[in-house]
Amino acid sequence: MKPLIACLLLVLVLFSSSCITNKDVVYLQNKGTIANDSLQIKALAQPYRVQIDDILSINVKALDAELVRIFNPTSTNAGGNIGLSEQGLYFNGFTVDLHGNIEFPILGEINVLGFTVEEIEDKVKDLLLEKYFKETAQIFVTVKLAGLRYTTLGEIANKGTQVLYRERVNILEAVANAGDISQTGNRKDVLIVRQYPDGQKIHHIDLTDIAAMQSEFYYIQPNDIIMVKPLKRKALGAGQTATQTITTIASIFSVMVSTYFLARNL
């Protein structure tokens, strides 16, 4: 009977240490890195600079709409309404090619690689006034990214490409939009694969620590890949909660006792 008790104690220790606790799943905990819970978030998000394969939505307006019609592509959705849907933006937006250029009506190739959308607005407006309109013409140019597109992988509810039509999105909003991280996902070490002009880099962020809100990676960028690894507890096959763990231990104990007495009676 002693070997049975020893085995049971070993199983009990292993499974009791494998429960997923609140510290594993609660976001933005104050772990002593912040003086108080009233954290003033610094605006660490740097202006995004356009990369290769980005799609831009460029709209030119003037007092005479006919003069700028050629610059403003439109698409028709299933309901017959004219507008720029996600699919329409893909076909009618301006895609940044491998050389960092877009092909714009009348103006031809314009290099936009590494520019912010505000800088592109000024550049397009200046070129239009120089080559197409009179210098005194009142035109308005707006440039936006055709949605903030990112990809989620791993222990997250909705895997795949996600699109949000906002200019600034933090990682918590991005995760929530993808259905949240599963209970067995590792929130303490979320990976962000980010695109740079010289290649891709992997960054780490701990979403259980309130200090994450001061991280330079708190705000996501277009084409980010968010990867959530499983907790080691999941690999062990242990229960996600104390109740599940106790149930598992009870089942194992029952099997061990039955096996022990069966062996003795043989």
C-alpha positions, 0 to 999 in steps of 0.5 A, spaced: 500 500 500 505 504 501 508 504 494 500 506 492 500 512 497 507 514 494 505 514 487 498 518 489 502 523 493 507 524 486 501 525 482 497 530 487 504 534 487 504 534 479 497 536 478 496 541 484 502 545 481 499 545 474 492 548 475 491 555 471 491 561 476 488 568 476 495 570 475 496 566 468 489 569 465 488 576 468 490 582 464 494 588 466 496 586 473 500 591 478 506 587 479 510 592 483 513 595 476 508 601 477 507 606 483 499 605 483 494 603 479 492 609 476 497 609 470 498 615 465 499 612 458 505 615 454 503 616 447 509 611 445 506 609 438 510 612 433 507 615 426 506 609 422 511 609 415 508 605 409 511 599 407 511 594 401 505 591 400 501 596 404 494 598 400 493 606 400 486 609 400 487 616 396 481 621 395 482 627 392 476 633 393 475 639 389 469 644 389 468 641 382 467 634 383 468 632 375 475 635 375 477 630 380 473 624 378 479 620 375 483 620 381 477 617 386 476 610 384 469 607 386 466 600 387 459 597 387 458 592 393 452 586 393 447 591 394 448 596 388 451 601 393 457 605 391 463 605 396 470 602 397 469 595 401 475 591 403 474 587 396 474 594 393 480 597 396 484 591 394 482 592 387 482 599 387 486 602 392 494 603 391 498 598 392 505 599 394 510 595 390 517 592 391 520 599 389 516 603 394 512 606 389 504 607 387 501 608 380 497 614 381 493 617 375 496 622 371 502 623 376 505 616 374 509 613 379 510 616 386 515 613 391 511 613 398 516 608 402 517 610 409 513 616 408 507 617 413 500 618 411 500 625 412 507 626 408 504 622 402 498 627 403 502 633 402 506 630 396 500 628 392 497 635 393 504 638 391 504 634 385 497 635 383 498 643 383 504 642 379 502 638 374 495 638 373 491 644 377 493 651 377 497 653 383 491 657 386 486 651 386 483 649 392 484 641 392 484 637 398 487 630 399 486 625 404 490 618 405 489 613 409 491 605 410 486 601 407 484 598 414 489 595 419 491 588 417 494 583 422 494 576 423 493 572 429 496 565 430 496 560 436 492 559 442 487 565 440 479 564 438 479 566 431 486 565 427 487 568 421 487 575 418 483 580 421 482 587 419 480 593 423 478 600 420 482 604 425 488 608 425 490 606 432 489 599 435 493 597 441 494 589 442 489 588 447 483 591 442 487 586 437 486 580 441 479 582 443 477 583 436 480 576 434 476 573 440 481 573 446 486 568 448 484 561 450 485 560 457 491 555 456 494 561 452 500 564 455 499 571 456 505 572 459 509 572 453 506 574 447 510 574 440 509 580 435 512 579 428 513 586 425 515 588 419 521 593 418 524 595 411 530 591 413 526 584 414 522 582 420 523 582 427 520 578 433 518 582 440 515 579 446 510 583 451 507 580 457 499 582 457 499 580 464 503 586 467 500 593 467 507 595 465 505 593 458 501 599 456 508 603 456 511 598 451 513 601 445 509 594 442 503 596 445 500 599 439 500 594 433 502 596 426 499 594 419 502 587 417 503 585 425 503 577 426 501 576 433 502 569 436 500 566 442 504 560 445 500 554 449 502 554 457 506 548 459 500 546 463 496 544 457 502 540 454 501 536 461 494 535 459 492 537 466 486 541 468 485 548 467 481 549 473 482 546 480 475 543 479 478 539 473 484 538 476 481 534 482 477 530 478 483 528 474 486 526 480 480 522 483 480 518 477 487 516 477 486 515 484 480 510 483 484 507 477 490 506 481 486 503 487 482 498 483 489 496 479 492 495 486 487 490 489 486 487 483 493 485 483 493 483 490 487 478 489 491 475 483 
